Amino acid sequence: MNKNSIESIVSCTTDGFITNTPNLENYIPCSKEIFSRMYYDMRLSLTGKGELLERKYYEPKGVIS
């Protein structure tokens, strides 16, 4: 992540969250993140895409929650 930008989670629910963190769907967990790594590997095995997170929507103008 870019340390010069302000990144935050705006809203969080049981099935998702709103954040301004760029390229979060490309995040690959390190080997120390056991549960994240298990989930990532299982999605890769089942779907062929090893996404830890899935982007549902992108709003380029900003978000009000």
PDBQT receptor file of N, H, CA, C and O in Angstrom, charges set to zero:
ATOM      1  N   MET A   1       0.823  -1.179   0.000  1.00  0.00    +0.000 N 
ATOM      2  CA  MET A   1       0.000   0.000   0.000  1.00  0.00    +0.000 C 
ATOM      3  C   MET A   1       0.871   1.247   0.000  1.00  0.00    +0.000 C 
ATOM      4  O   MET A   1       1.983   1.248   0.528  1.00  0.00    +0.000 OA
ATOM      5  N   ASN A   2       0.361   2.275  -0.583  1.00  0.00    +0.000 N 
ATOM      6  H   ASN A   2      -0.542   2.275  -1.012  1.00  0.00    +0.000 HD
ATOM      7  CA  ASN A   2       1.072   3.535  -0.669  1.00  0.00    +0.000 C 
ATOM      8  C   ASN A   2       0.980   4.267   0.668  1.00  0.00    +0.000 C 
ATOM      9  O   ASN A   2      -0.118   4.610   1.105  1.00  0.00    +0.000 OA
ATOM     10  N   LYS A   3       2.106   4.509   1.318  1.00  0.00    +0.000 N 
ATOM     11  H   LYS A   3       2.998   4.230   0.962  1.00  0.00    +0.000 HD
ATOM     12  CA  LYS A   3       2.100   5.153   2.626  1.00  0.00    +0.000 C 
ATOM     13  C   LYS A   3       1.750   6.633   2.540  1.00  0.00    +0.000 C 
ATOM     14  O   LYS A   3       1.484   7.257   3.568  1.00  0.00    +0.000 OA
ATOM     15  N   ASN A   4       1.744   7.213   1.338  1.00  0.00    +0.000 N 
ATOM     16  H   ASN A   4       1.960   6.707   0.503  1.00  0.00    +0.000 HD
ATOM     17  CA  ASN A   4       1.419   8.624   1.187  1.00  0.00    +0.000 C 
ATOM     18  C   ASN A   4      -0.080   8.863   1.066  1.00  0.00    +0.000 C 
ATOM     19  O   ASN A   4      -0.522  10.007   1.179  1.00  0.00    +0.000 OA
ATOM     20  N   SER A   5      -0.870   7.831   0.841  1.00  0.00    +0.000 N 
ATOM     21  H   SER A   5      -0.511   6.902   0.749  1.00  0.00    +0.000 HD
ATOM     22  CA  SER A   5      -2.306   8.016   0.702  1.00  0.00    +0.000 C 
ATOM     23  C   SER A   5      -3.011   7.632   1.993  1.00  0.00    +0.000 C 
ATOM     24  O   SER A   5      -2.485   6.866   2.801  1.00  0.00    +0.000 OA
ATOM     25  N   ILE A   6      -4.195   8.168   2.170  1.00  0.00    +0.000 N 
ATOM     26  H   ILE A   6      -4.622   8.790   1.513  1.00  0.00    +0.000 HD
ATOM     27  CA  ILE A   6      -4.995   7.837   3.333  1.00  0.00    +0.000 C 
ATOM     28  C   ILE A   6      -5.928   6.707   2.924  1.00  0.00    +0.000 C 
ATOM     29  O   ILE A   6      -6.785   6.883   2.058  1.00  0.00    +0.000 OA
ATOM     30  N   GLU A   7      -5.759   5.550   3.548  1.00  0.00    +0.000 N 
ATOM     31  H   GLU A   7      -5.063   5.407   4.252  1.00  0.00    +0.000 HD
ATOM     32  CA  GLU A   7      -6.583   4.390   3.245  1.00  0.00    +0.000 C 
ATOM     33  C   GLU A   7      -7.373   4.026   4.475  1.00  0.00    +0.000 C 
ATOM     34  O   GLU A   7      -6.838   3.992   5.583  1.00  0.00    +0.000 OA
ATOM     35  N   SER A   8      -8.648   3.753   4.280  1.00  0.00    +0.000 N 
ATOM     36  H   SER A   8      -9.083   3.781   3.380  1.00  0.00    +0.000 HD
ATOM     37  CA  SER A   8      -9.473   3.440   5.434  1.00  0.00    +0.000 C 
ATOM     38  C   SER A   8     -10.645   2.560   5.030  1.00  0.00    +0.000 C 
ATOM     39  O   SER A   8     -11.013   2.484   3.858  1.00  0.00    +0.000 OA
ATOM     40  N   ILE A   9     -11.221   1.901   6.020  1.00  0.00    +0.000 N 
ATOM     41  H   ILE A   9     -10.922   1.963   6.973  1.00  0.00    +0.000 HD
ATOM     42  CA  ILE A   9     -12.473   1.176   5.817  1.00  0.00    +0.000 C 
ATOM     43  C   ILE A   9     -13.577   2.134   6.220  1.00  0.00    +0.000 C 
ATOM     44  O   ILE A   9     -13.598   2.628   7.348  1.00  0.00    +0.000 OA
ATOM     45  N   VAL A  10     -14.496   2.398   5.297  1.00  0.00    +0.000 N 
ATOM     46  H   VAL A  10     -14.479   1.997   4.381  1.00  0.00    +0.000 HD
ATOM     47  CA  VAL A  10     -15.566   3.364   5.516  1.00  0.00    +0.000 C 
ATOM     48  C   VAL A  10     -16.745   2.718   6.236  1.00  0.00    +0.000 C 
ATOM     49  O   VAL A  10     -17.335   3.314   7.137  1.00  0.00    +0.000 OA
ATOM     50  N   SER A  11     -17.082   1.495   5.832  1.00  0.00    +0.000 N 
ATOM     51  H   SER A  11     -16.603   1.011   5.100  1.00  0.00    +0.000 HD
ATOM     52  CA  SER A  11     -18.231   0.798   6.373  1.00  0.00    +0.000 C 
ATOM     53  C   SER A  11     -17.951  -0.693   6.358  1.00  0.00    +0.000 C 
ATOM     54  O   SER A  11     -17.253  -1.184   5.471  1.00  0.00    +0.000 OA
ATOM     55  N   CYS A  12     -18.489  -1.417   7.330  1.00  0.00    +0.000 N 
ATOM     56  H   CYS A  12     -19.057  -1.017   8.050  1.00  0.00    +0.000 HD
ATOM     57  CA  CYS A  12     -18.257  -2.864   7.408  1.00  0.00    +0.000 C 
ATOM     58  C   CYS A  12     -19.555  -3.555   7.797  1.00  0.00    +0.000 C 
ATOM     59  O   CYS A  12     -20.225  -3.147   8.745  1.00  0.00    +0.000 OA
ATOM     60  N   THR A  13     -19.907  -4.611   7.053  1.00  0.00    +0.000 N 
ATOM     61  H   THR A  13     -19.362  -4.943   6.283  1.00  0.00    +0.000 HD
ATOM     62  CA  THR A  13     -21.089  -5.414   7.357  1.00  0.00    +0.000 C 
ATOM     63  C   THR A  13     -20.672  -6.882   7.440  1.00  0.00    +0.000 C 
ATOM     64  O   THR A  13     -19.484  -7.198   7.378  1.00  0.00    +0.000 OA
ATOM     65  N   THR A  14     -21.646  -7.772   7.579  1.00  0.00    +0.000 N 
ATOM     66  H   THR A  14     -22.611  -7.516   7.630  1.00  0.00    +0.000 HD
ATOM     67  CA  THR A  14     -21.331  -9.196   7.677  1.00  0.00    +0.000 C 
ATOM     68  C   THR A  14     -20.885  -9.789   6.348  1.00  0.00    +0.000 C 
ATOM     69  O   THR A  14     -20.215 -10.821   6.333  1.00  0.00    +0.000 OA
ATOM     70  N   ASP A  15     -21.236  -9.169   5.246  1.00  0.00    +0.000 N 
ATOM     71  H   ASP A  15     -21.781  -8.330   5.257  1.00  0.00    +0.000 HD
ATOM     72  CA  ASP A  15     -20.880  -9.742   3.942  1.00  0.00    +0.000 C 
ATOM     73  C   ASP A  15     -19.958  -8.866   3.105  1.00  0.00    +0.000 C 
ATOM     74  O   ASP A  15     -19.777  -9.133   1.917  1.00  0.00    +0.000 OA
ATOM     75  N   GLY A  16     -19.375  -7.835   3.690  1.00  0.00    +0.000 N 
ATOM     76  H   GLY A  16     -19.522  -7.619   4.655  1.00  0.00    +0.000 HD
ATOM     77  CA  GLY A  16     -18.453  -7.008   2.926  1.00  0.00    +0.000 C 
ATOM     78  C   GLY A  16     -18.095  -5.731   3.645  1.00  0.00    +0.000 C 
ATOM     79  O   GLY A  16     -18.532  -5.476   4.767  1.00  0.00    +0.000 OA
ATOM     80  N   PHE A  17     -17.277  -4.925   2.962  1.00  0.00    +0.000 N 
ATOM     81  H   PHE A  17     -16.922  -5.132   2.051  1.00  0.00    +0.000 HD
ATOM     82  CA  PHE A  17     -16.901  -3.639   3.530  1.00  0.00    +0.000 C 
ATOM     83  C   PHE A  17     -16.584  -2.672   2.396  1.00  0.00    +0.000 C 
ATOM     84  O   PHE A  17     -16.312  -3.077   1.265  1.00  0.00    +0.000 OA
ATOM     85  N   ILE A  18     -16.626  -1.395   2.726  1.00  0.00    +0.000 N 
ATOM     86  H   ILE A  18     -16.847  -1.067   3.644  1.00  0.00    +0.000 HD
ATOM     87  CA  ILE A  18     -16.308  -0.331   1.776  1.00  0.00    +0.000 C 
ATOM     88  C   ILE A  18     -14.969   0.249   2.198  1.00  0.00    +0.000 C 
ATOM     89  O   ILE A  18     -14.788   0.643   3.350  1.00  0.00    +0.000 OA
ATOM     90  N   THR A  19     -14.034   0.299   1.262  1.00  0.00    +0.000 N 
ATOM     91  H   THR A  19     -14.181  -0.022   0.326  1.00  0.00    +0.000 HD
ATOM     92  CA  THR A  19     -12.707   0.825   1.559  1.00  0.00    +0.000 C 
ATOM     93  C   THR A  19     -12.167   1.581   0.350  1.00  0.00    +0.000 C 
ATOM     94  O   THR A  19     -12.625   1.375  -0.774  1.00  0.00    +0.000 OA
ATOM     95  N   ASN A  20     -11.206   2.445   0.584  1.00  0.00    +0.000 N 
ATOM     96  H   ASN A  20     -10.835   2.612   1.497  1.00  0.00    +0.000 HD
ATOM     97  CA  ASN A  20     -10.559   3.159  -0.508  1.00  0.00    +0.000 C 
ATOM     98  C   ASN A  20      -9.155   2.616  -0.762  1.00  0.00    +0.000 C 
ATOM     99  O   ASN A  20      -8.338   3.289  -1.391  1.00  0.00    +0.000 OA
ATOM    100  N   THR A  21      -8.869   1.414  -0.281  1.00  0.00    +0.000 N 
ATOM    101  H   THR A  21      -9.532   0.868   0.231  1.00  0.00    +0.000 HD
ATOM    102  CA  THR A  21      -7.560   0.796  -0.480  1.00  0.00    +0.000 C 
ATOM    103  C   THR A  21      -7.452   0.276  -1.908  1.00  0.00    +0.000 C 
ATOM    104  O   THR A  21      -8.257  -0.563  -2.313  1.00  0.00    +0.000 OA
ATOM    105  N   PRO A  22      -6.480   0.750  -2.679  1.00  0.00    +0.000 N 
ATOM    106  CA  PRO A  22      -6.372   0.326  -4.080  1.00  0.00    +0.000 C 
ATOM    107  C   PRO A  22      -5.865  -1.105  -4.227  1.00  0.00    +0.000 C 
ATOM    108  O   PRO A  22      -5.055  -1.569  -3.425  1.00  0.00    +0.000 OA
ATOM    109  N   ASN A  23      -6.342  -1.795  -5.247  1.00  0.00    +0.000 N 
ATOM    110  H   ASN A  23      -7.001  -1.418  -5.898  1.00  0.00    +0.000 HD
ATOM    111  CA  ASN A  23      -5.882  -3.135  -5.632  1.00  0.00    +0.000 C 
ATOM    112  C   ASN A  23      -5.973  -4.161  -4.509  1.00  0.00    +0.000 C 
ATOM    113  O   ASN A  23      -5.161  -5.084  -4.452  1.00  0.00    +0.000 OA
ATOM    114  N   LEU A  24      -6.933  -4.016  -3.632  1.00  0.00    +0.000 N 
ATOM    115  H   LEU A  24      -7.593  -3.266  -3.679  1.00  0.00    +0.000 HD
ATOM    116  CA  LEU A  24      -7.073  -4.945  -2.522  1.00  0.00    +0.000 C 
ATOM    117  C   LEU A  24      -7.405  -6.353  -2.992  1.00  0.00    +0.000 C 
ATOM    118  O   LEU A  24      -7.052  -7.327  -2.327  1.00  0.00    +0.000 OA
ATOM    119  N   GLU A  25      -8.082  -6.473  -4.133  1.00  0.00    +0.000 N 
ATOM    120  H   GLU A  25      -8.369  -5.682  -4.673  1.00  0.00    +0.000 HD
ATOM    121  CA  GLU A  25      -8.429  -7.797  -4.650  1.00  0.00    +0.000 C 
ATOM    122  C   GLU A  25      -7.207  -8.573  -5.137  1.00  0.00    +0.000 C 
ATOM    123  O   GLU A  25      -7.293  -9.781  -5.358  1.00  0.00    +0.000 OA
ATOM    124  N   ASN A  26      -6.080  -7.898  -5.305  1.00  0.00    +0.000 N 
ATOM    125  H   ASN A  26      -6.011  -6.917  -5.126  1.00  0.00    +0.000 HD
ATOM    126  CA  ASN A  26      -4.841  -8.552  -5.731  1.00  0.00    +0.000 C 
ATOM    127  C   ASN A  26      -3.968  -8.984  -4.563  1.00  0.00    +0.000 C 
ATOM    128  O   ASN A  26      -2.859  -9.477  -4.765  1.00  0.00    +0.000 OA
ATOM    129  N   TYR A  27      -4.464  -8.800  -3.341  1.00  0.00    +0.000 N 
ATOM    130  H   TYR A  27      -5.365  -8.399  -3.178  1.00  0.00    +0.000 HD
ATOM    131  CA  TYR A  27      -3.695  -9.140  -2.150  1.00  0.00    +0.000 C 
ATOM    132  C   TYR A  27      -3.504 -10.654  -2.058  1.00  0.00    +0.000 C 
ATOM    133  O   TYR A  27      -4.460 -11.416  -2.203  1.00  0.00    +0.000 OA
ATOM    134  N   ILE A  28      -2.282 -11.079  -1.818  1.00  0.00    +0.000 N 
ATOM    135  H   ILE A  28      -1.505 -10.460  -1.700  1.00  0.00    +0.000 HD
ATOM    136  CA  ILE A  28      -1.955 -12.484  -1.616  1.00  0.00    +0.000 C 
ATOM    137  C   ILE A  28      -1.400 -12.611  -0.196  1.00  0.00    +0.000 C 
ATOM    138  O   ILE A  28      -0.405 -11.966   0.134  1.00  0.00    +0.000 OA
ATOM    139  N   PRO A  29      -2.029 -13.433   0.646  1.00  0.00    +0.000 N 
ATOM    140  CA  PRO A  29      -1.563 -13.548   2.032  1.00  0.00    +0.000 C 
ATOM    141  C   PRO A  29      -0.192 -14.202   2.123  1.00  0.00    +0.000 C 
ATOM    142  O   PRO A  29       0.167 -15.044   1.300  1.00  0.00    +0.000 OA
ATOM    143  N   CYS A  30       0.563 -13.804   3.132  1.00  0.00    +0.000 N 
ATOM    144  H   CYS A  30       0.271 -13.120   3.801  1.00  0.00    +0.000 HD
ATOM    145  CA  CYS A  30       1.865 -14.432   3.361  1.00  0.00    +0.000 C 
ATOM    146  C   CYS A  30       1.665 -15.746   4.114  1.00  0.00    +0.000 C 
ATOM    147  O   CYS A  30       0.562 -16.033   4.580  1.00  0.00    +0.000 OA
ATOM    148  N   SER A  31       2.701 -16.524   4.231  1.00  0.00    +0.000 N 
ATOM    149  H   SER A  31       3.597 -16.291   3.852  1.00  0.00    +0.000 HD
ATOM    150  CA  SER A  31       2.591 -17.848   4.846  1.00  0.00    +0.000 C 
ATOM    151  C   SER A  31       2.245 -17.792   6.331  1.00  0.00    +0.000 C 
ATOM    152  O   SER A  31       1.771 -18.786   6.880  1.00  0.00    +0.000 OA
ATOM    153  N   LYS A  32       2.467 -16.666   6.992  1.00  0.00    +0.000 N 
ATOM    154  H   LYS A  32       2.853 -15.858   6.546  1.00  0.00    +0.000 HD
ATOM    155  CA  LYS A  32       2.161 -16.542   8.419  1.00  0.00    +0.000 C 
ATOM    156  C   LYS A  32       0.675 -16.294   8.673  1.00  0.00    +0.000 C 
ATOM    157  O   LYS A  32       0.202 -16.483   9.794  1.00  0.00    +0.000 OA
ATOM    158  N   GLU A  33      -0.053 -15.882   7.664  1.00  0.00    +0.000 N 
ATOM    159  H   GLU A  33       0.332 -15.728   6.753  1.00  0.00    +0.000 HD
ATOM    160  CA  GLU A  33      -1.486 -15.613   7.793  1.00  0.00    +0.000 C 
ATOM    161  C   GLU A  33      -2.243 -16.898   7.479  1.00  0.00    +0.000 C 
ATOM    162  O   GLU A  33      -2.728 -17.081   6.362  1.00  0.00    +0.000 OA
ATOM    163  N   ILE A  34      -2.341 -17.785   8.461  1.00  0.00    +0.000 N 
ATOM    164  H   ILE A  34      -1.946 -17.637   9.368  1.00  0.00    +0.000 HD
ATOM    165  CA  ILE A  34      -2.785 -19.156   8.248  1.00  0.00    +0.000 C 
ATOM    166  C   ILE A  34      -4.201 -19.242   7.680  1.00  0.00    +0.000 C 
ATOM    167  O   ILE A  34      -4.405 -19.909   6.666  1.00  0.00    +0.000 OA
ATOM    168  N   PHE A  35      -5.178 -18.592   8.297  1.00  0.00    +0.000 N 
ATOM    169  H   PHE A  35      -5.012 -18.050   9.121  1.00  0.00    +0.000 HD
ATOM    170  CA  PHE A  35      -6.559 -18.718   7.839  1.00  0.00    +0.000 C 
ATOM    171  C   PHE A  35      -6.779 -18.027   6.494  1.00  0.00    +0.000 C 
ATOM    172  O   PHE A  35      -7.505 -18.535   5.640  1.00  0.00    +0.000 OA
ATOM    173  N   SER A  36      -6.149 -16.868   6.313  1.00  0.00    +0.000 N 
ATOM    174  H   SER A  36      -5.560 -16.455   7.007  1.00  0.00    +0.000 HD
ATOM    175  CA  SER A  36      -6.242 -16.186   5.027  1.00  0.00    +0.000 C 
ATOM    176  C   SER A  36      -5.628 -17.038   3.934  1.00  0.00    +0.000 C 
ATOM    177  O   SER A  36      -6.168 -17.116   2.831  1.00  0.00    +0.000 OA
ATOM    178  N   ARG A  37      -4.515 -17.672   4.224  1.00  0.00    +0.000 N 
ATOM    179  H   ARG A  37      -4.076 -17.609   5.120  1.00  0.00    +0.000 HD
ATOM    180  CA  ARG A  37      -3.831 -18.520   3.245  1.00  0.00    +0.000 C 
ATOM    181  C   ARG A  37      -4.676 -19.747   2.904  1.00  0.00    +0.000 C 
ATOM    182  O   ARG A  37      -4.749 -20.145   1.742  1.00  0.00    +0.000 OA
ATOM    183  N   MET A  38      -5.318 -20.350   3.918  1.00  0.00    +0.000 N 
ATOM    184  H   MET A  38      -5.259 -20.026   4.862  1.00  0.00    +0.000 HD
ATOM    185  CA  MET A  38      -6.182 -21.512   3.671  1.00  0.00    +0.000 C 
ATOM    186  C   MET A  38      -7.351 -21.125   2.774  1.00  0.00    +0.000 C 
ATOM    187  O   MET A  38      -7.679 -21.845   1.831  1.00  0.00    +0.000 OA
ATOM    188  N   TYR A  39      -7.973 -20.001   3.064  1.00  0.00    +0.000 N 
ATOM    189  H   TYR A  39      -7.706 -19.416   3.830  1.00  0.00    +0.000 HD
ATOM    190  CA  TYR A  39      -9.110 -19.527   2.271  1.00  0.00    +0.000 C 
ATOM    191  C   TYR A  39      -8.674 -19.225   0.837  1.00  0.00    +0.000 C 
ATOM    192  O   TYR A  39      -9.351 -19.614  -0.115  1.00  0.00    +0.000 OA
ATOM    193  N   TYR A  40      -7.553 -18.540   0.686  1.00  0.00    +0.000 N 
ATOM    194  H   TYR A  40      -7.003 -18.225   1.459  1.00  0.00    +0.000 HD
ATOM    195  CA  TYR A  40      -7.008 -18.204  -0.632  1.00  0.00    +0.000 C 
ATOM    196  C   TYR A  40      -6.744 -19.476  -1.444  1.00  0.00    +0.000 C 
ATOM    197  O   TYR A  40      -7.138 -19.568  -2.607  1.00  0.00    +0.000 OA
ATOM    198  N   ASP A  41      -6.080 -20.450  -0.830  1.00  0.00    +0.000 N 
ATOM    199  H   ASP A  41      -5.760 -20.376   0.115  1.00  0.00    +0.000 HD
ATOM    200  CA  ASP A  41      -5.754 -21.700  -1.515  1.00  0.00    +0.000 C 
ATOM    201  C   ASP A  41      -7.005 -22.482  -1.896  1.00  0.00    +0.000 C 
ATOM    202  O   ASP A  41      -7.049 -23.080  -2.972  1.00  0.00    +0.000 OA
ATOM    203  N   MET A  42      -8.022 -22.492  -1.036  1.00  0.00    +0.000 N 
ATOM    204  H   MET A  42      -7.987 -22.007  -0.162  1.00  0.00    +0.000 HD
ATOM    205  CA  MET A  42      -9.266 -23.200  -1.331  1.00  0.00    +0.000 C 
ATOM    206  C   MET A  42     -10.002 -22.551  -2.497  1.00  0.00    +0.000 C 
ATOM    207  O   MET A  42     -10.517 -23.248  -3.371  1.00  0.00    +0.000 OA
ATOM    208  N   ARG A  43     -10.055 -21.222  -2.514  1.00  0.00    +0.000 N 
ATOM    209  H   ARG A  43      -9.637 -20.656  -1.804  1.00  0.00    +0.000 HD
ATOM    210  CA  ARG A  43     -10.697 -20.535  -3.650  1.00  0.00    +0.000 C 
ATOM    211  C   ARG A  43      -9.947 -20.817  -4.941  1.00  0.00    +0.000 C 
ATOM    212  O   ARG A  43     -10.562 -21.001  -5.992  1.00  0.00    +0.000 OA
ATOM    213  N   LEU A  44      -8.636 -20.850  -4.869  1.00  0.00    +0.000 N 
ATOM    214  H   LEU A  44      -8.136 -20.700  -4.016  1.00  0.00    +0.000 HD
ATOM    215  CA  LEU A  44      -7.831 -21.156  -6.046  1.00  0.00    +0.000 C 
ATOM    216  C   LEU A  44      -8.134 -22.565  -6.543  1.00  0.00    +0.000 C 
ATOM    217  O   LEU A  44      -8.272 -22.784  -7.746  1.00  0.00    +0.000 OA
ATOM    218  N   SER A  45      -8.237 -23.508  -5.631  1.00  0.00    +0.000 N 
ATOM    219  H   SER A  45      -8.125 -23.330  -4.654  1.00  0.00    +0.000 HD
ATOM    220  CA  SER A  45      -8.525 -24.894  -5.988  1.00  0.00    +0.000 C 
ATOM    221  C   SER A  45      -9.924 -25.049  -6.586  1.00  0.00    +0.000 C 
ATOM    222  O   SER A  45     -10.104 -25.790  -7.552  1.00  0.00    +0.000 OA
ATOM    223  N   LEU A  46     -10.914 -24.356  -6.020  1.00  0.00    +0.000 N 
ATOM    224  H   LEU A  46     -10.768 -23.754  -5.235  1.00  0.00    +0.000 HD
ATOM    225  CA  LEU A  46     -12.297 -24.518  -6.460  1.00  0.00    +0.000 C 
ATOM    226  C   LEU A  46     -12.654 -23.700  -7.696  1.00  0.00    +0.000 C 
ATOM    227  O   LEU A  46     -13.421 -24.163  -8.541  1.00  0.00    +0.000 OA
ATOM    228  N   THR A  47     -12.117 -22.506  -7.811  1.00  0.00    +0.000 N 
ATOM    229  H   THR A  47     -11.494 -22.130  -7.124  1.00  0.00    +0.000 HD
ATOM    230  CA  THR A  47     -12.536 -21.600  -8.887  1.00  0.00    +0.000 C 
ATOM    231  C   THR A  47     -11.458 -21.311  -9.919  1.00  0.00    +0.000 C 
ATOM    232  O   THR A  47     -11.754 -20.805 -11.002  1.00  0.00    +0.000 OA
ATOM    233  N   GLY A  48     -10.203 -21.630  -9.590  1.00  0.00    +0.000 N 
ATOM    234  H   GLY A  48      -9.963 -22.040  -8.710  1.00  0.00    +0.000 HD
ATOM    235  CA  GLY A  48      -9.104 -21.302 -10.497  1.00  0.00    +0.000 C 
ATOM    236  C   GLY A  48      -8.604 -19.877 -10.320  1.00  0.00    +0.000 C 
ATOM    237  O   GLY A  48      -7.625 -19.470 -10.947  1.00  0.00    +0.000 OA
ATOM    238  N   LYS A  49      -9.291 -19.111  -9.448  1.00  0.00    +0.000 N 
ATOM    239  H   LYS A  49     -10.086 -19.441  -8.939  1.00  0.00    +0.000 HD
ATOM    240  CA  LYS A  49      -8.858 -17.746  -9.148  1.00  0.00    +0.000 C 
ATOM    241  C   LYS A  49      -8.567 -17.674  -7.659  1.00  0.00    +0.000 C 
ATOM    242  O   LYS A  49      -9.457 -17.909  -6.843  1.00  0.00    +0.000 OA
ATOM    243  N   GLY A  50      -7.349 -17.358  -7.300  1.00  0.00    +0.000 N 
ATOM    244  H   GLY A  50      -6.625 -17.167  -7.964  1.00  0.00    +0.000 HD
ATOM    245  CA  GLY A  50      -6.972 -17.292  -5.900  1.00  0.00    +0.000 C 
ATOM    246  C   GLY A  50      -7.202 -15.922  -5.317  1.00  0.00    +0.000 C 
ATOM    247  O   GLY A  50      -6.258 -15.257  -4.891  1.00  0.00    +0.000 OA
ATOM    248  N   GLU A  51      -8.449 -15.494  -5.295  1.00  0.00    +0.000 N 
ATOM    249  H   GLU A  51      -9.216 -16.034  -5.641  1.00  0.00    +0.000 HD
ATOM    250  CA  GLU A  51      -8.748 -14.175  -4.738  1.00  0.00    +0.000 C 
ATOM    251  C   GLU A  51      -9.097 -14.307  -3.264  1.00  0.00    +0.000 C 
ATOM    252  O   GLU A  51      -9.972 -15.090  -2.895  1.00  0.00    +0.000 OA
ATOM    253  N   LEU A  52      -8.425 -13.553  -2.438  1.00  0.00    +0.000 N 
ATOM    254  H   LEU A  52      -7.714 -12.916  -2.738  1.00  0.00    +0.000 HD
ATOM    255  CA  LEU A  52      -8.785 -13.504  -1.025  1.00  0.00    +0.000 C 
ATOM    256  C   LEU A  52     -10.026 -12.629  -0.859  1.00  0.00    +0.000 C 
ATOM    257  O   LEU A  52     -10.908 -12.927  -0.054  1.00  0.00    +0.000 OA
ATOM    258  N   LEU A  53     -10.078 -11.567  -1.617  1.00  0.00    +0.000 N 
ATOM    259  H   LEU A  53      -9.361 -11.324  -2.271  1.00  0.00    +0.000 HD
ATOM    260  CA  LEU A  53     -11.211 -10.650  -1.607  1.00  0.00    +0.000 C 
ATOM    261  C   LEU A  53     -11.705 -10.457  -3.026  1.00  0.00    +0.000 C 
ATOM    262  O   LEU A  53     -10.927 -10.559  -3.974  1.00  0.00    +0.000 OA
ATOM    263  N   GLU A  54     -12.986 -10.180  -3.180  1.00  0.00    +0.000 N 
ATOM    264  H   GLU A  54     -13.618 -10.097  -2.409  1.00  0.00    +0.000 HD
ATOM    265  CA  GLU A  54     -13.573  -9.980  -4.497  1.00  0.00    +0.000 C 
ATOM    266  C   GLU A  54     -14.197  -8.596  -4.562  1.00  0.00    +0.000 C 
ATOM    267  O   GLU A  54     -15.004  -8.225  -3.710  1.00  0.00    +0.000 OA
ATOM    268  N   ARG A  55     -13.816  -7.836  -5.581  1.00  0.00    +0.000 N 
ATOM    269  H   ARG A  55     -13.161  -8.136  -6.273  1.00  0.00    +0.000 HD
ATOM    270  CA  ARG A  55     -14.392  -6.502  -5.748  1.00  0.00    +0.000 C 
ATOM    271  C   ARG A  55     -15.776  -6.652  -6.369  1.00  0.00    +0.000 C 
ATOM    272  O   ARG A  55     -15.941  -7.311  -7.396  1.00  0.00    +0.000 OA
ATOM    273  N   LYS A  56     -16.756  -6.036  -5.740  1.00  0.00    +0.000 N 
ATOM    274  H   LYS A  56     -16.622  -5.501  -4.906  1.00  0.00    +0.000 HD
ATOM    275  CA  LYS A  56     -18.123  -6.076  -6.242  1.00  0.00    +0.000 C 
ATOM    276  C   LYS A  56     -18.453  -4.847  -7.081  1.00  0.00    +0.000 C 
ATOM    277  O   LYS A  56     -19.223  -4.930  -8.038  1.00  0.00    +0.000 OA
ATOM    278  N   TYR A  57     -17.874  -3.715  -6.722  1.00  0.00    +0.000 N 
ATOM    279  H   TYR A  57     -17.249  -3.648  -5.944  1.00  0.00    +0.000 HD
ATOM    280  CA  TYR A  57     -18.212  -2.470  -7.387  1.00  0.00    +0.000 C 
ATOM    281  C   TYR A  57     -17.095  -1.466  -7.191  1.00  0.00    +0.000 C 
ATOM    282  O   TYR A  57     -16.417  -1.482  -6.163  1.00  0.00    +0.000 OA
ATOM    283  N   TYR A  58     -16.898  -0.600  -8.158  1.00  0.00    +0.000 N 
ATOM    284  H   TYR A  58     -17.449  -0.587  -8.992  1.00  0.00    +0.000 HD
ATOM    285  CA  TYR A  58     -15.903   0.462  -8.070  1.00  0.00    +0.000 C 
ATOM    286  C   TYR A  58     -16.574   1.786  -8.362  1.00  0.00    +0.000 C 
ATOM    287  O   TYR A  58     -17.200   1.948  -9.409  1.00  0.00    +0.000 OA
ATOM    288  N   GLU A  59     -16.451   2.729  -7.454  1.00  0.00    +0.000 N 
ATOM    289  H   GLU A  59     -15.942   2.597  -6.603  1.00  0.00    +0.000 HD
ATOM    290  CA  GLU A  59     -16.996   4.071  -7.635  1.00  0.00    +0.000 C 
ATOM    291  C   GLU A  59     -15.856   5.062  -7.727  1.00  0.00    +0.000 C 
ATOM    292  O   GLU A  59     -15.229   5.370  -6.713  1.00  0.00    +0.000 OA
ATOM    293  N   PRO A  60     -15.569   5.574  -8.923  1.00  0.00    +0.000 N 
ATOM    294  CA  PRO A  60     -14.412   6.451  -9.107  1.00  0.00    +0.000 C 
ATOM    295  C   PRO A  60     -14.580   7.858  -8.512  1.00  0.00    +0.000 C 
ATOM    296  O   PRO A  60     -13.582   8.540  -8.279  1.00  0.00    +0.000 OA
ATOM    297  N   LYS A  61     -15.803   8.300  -8.266  1.00  0.00    +0.000 N 
ATOM    298  H   LYS A  61     -16.613   7.746  -8.455  1.00  0.00    +0.000 HD
ATOM    299  CA  LYS A  61     -16.020   9.679  -7.814  1.00  0.00    +0.000 C 
ATOM    300  C   LYS A  61     -15.956   9.835  -6.294  1.00  0.00    +0.000 C 
ATOM    301  O   LYS A  61     -15.835  10.955  -5.799  1.00  0.00    +0.000 OA
ATOM    302  N   GLY A  62     -16.035   8.750  -5.558  1.00  0.00    +0.000 N 
ATOM    303  H   GLY A  62     -16.134   7.840  -5.960  1.00  0.00    +0.000 HD
ATOM    304  CA  GLY A  62     -16.024   8.839  -4.103  1.00  0.00    +0.000 C 
ATOM    305  C   GLY A  62     -17.203   8.119  -3.506  1.00  0.00    +0.000 C 
ATOM    306  O   GLY A  62     -18.111   7.693  -4.220  1.00  0.00    +0.000 OA
ATOM    307  N   VAL A  63     -17.191   7.985  -2.199  1.00  0.00    +0.000 N 
ATOM    308  H   VAL A  63     -16.453   8.331  -1.620  1.00  0.00    +0.000 HD
ATOM    309  CA  VAL A  63     -18.219   7.218  -1.515  1.00  0.00    +0.000 C 
ATOM    310  C   VAL A  63     -18.756   8.014  -0.336  1.00  0.00    +0.000 C 
ATOM    311  O   VAL A  63     -17.998   8.624   0.418  1.00  0.00    +0.000 OA
ATOM    312  N   ILE A  64     -20.066   7.998  -0.190  1.00  0.00    +0.000 N 
ATOM    313  H   ILE A  64     -20.682   7.502  -0.803  1.00  0.00    +0.000 HD
ATOM    314  CA  ILE A  64     -20.729   8.541   0.992  1.00  0.00    +0.000 C 
ATOM    315  C   ILE A  64     -21.488   7.375   1.590  1.00  0.00    +0.000 C 
ATOM    316  O   ILE A  64     -22.253   6.707   0.893  1.00  0.00    +0.000 OA
ATOM    317  N   SER A  65     -21.287   7.124   2.866  1.00  0.00    +0.000 N 
ATOM    318  H   SER A  65     -20.666   7.667   3.432  1.00  0.00    +0.000 HD
ATOM    319  CA  SER A  65     -21.942   5.987   3.498  1.00  0.00    +0.000 C 
ATOM    320  C   SER A  65     -22.754   6.446   4.683  1.00  0.00    +0.000 C 
ATOM    321  O   SER A  65     -23.386   5.629   5.353  1.00  0.00    +0.000 OA
TER     322      SER A  65
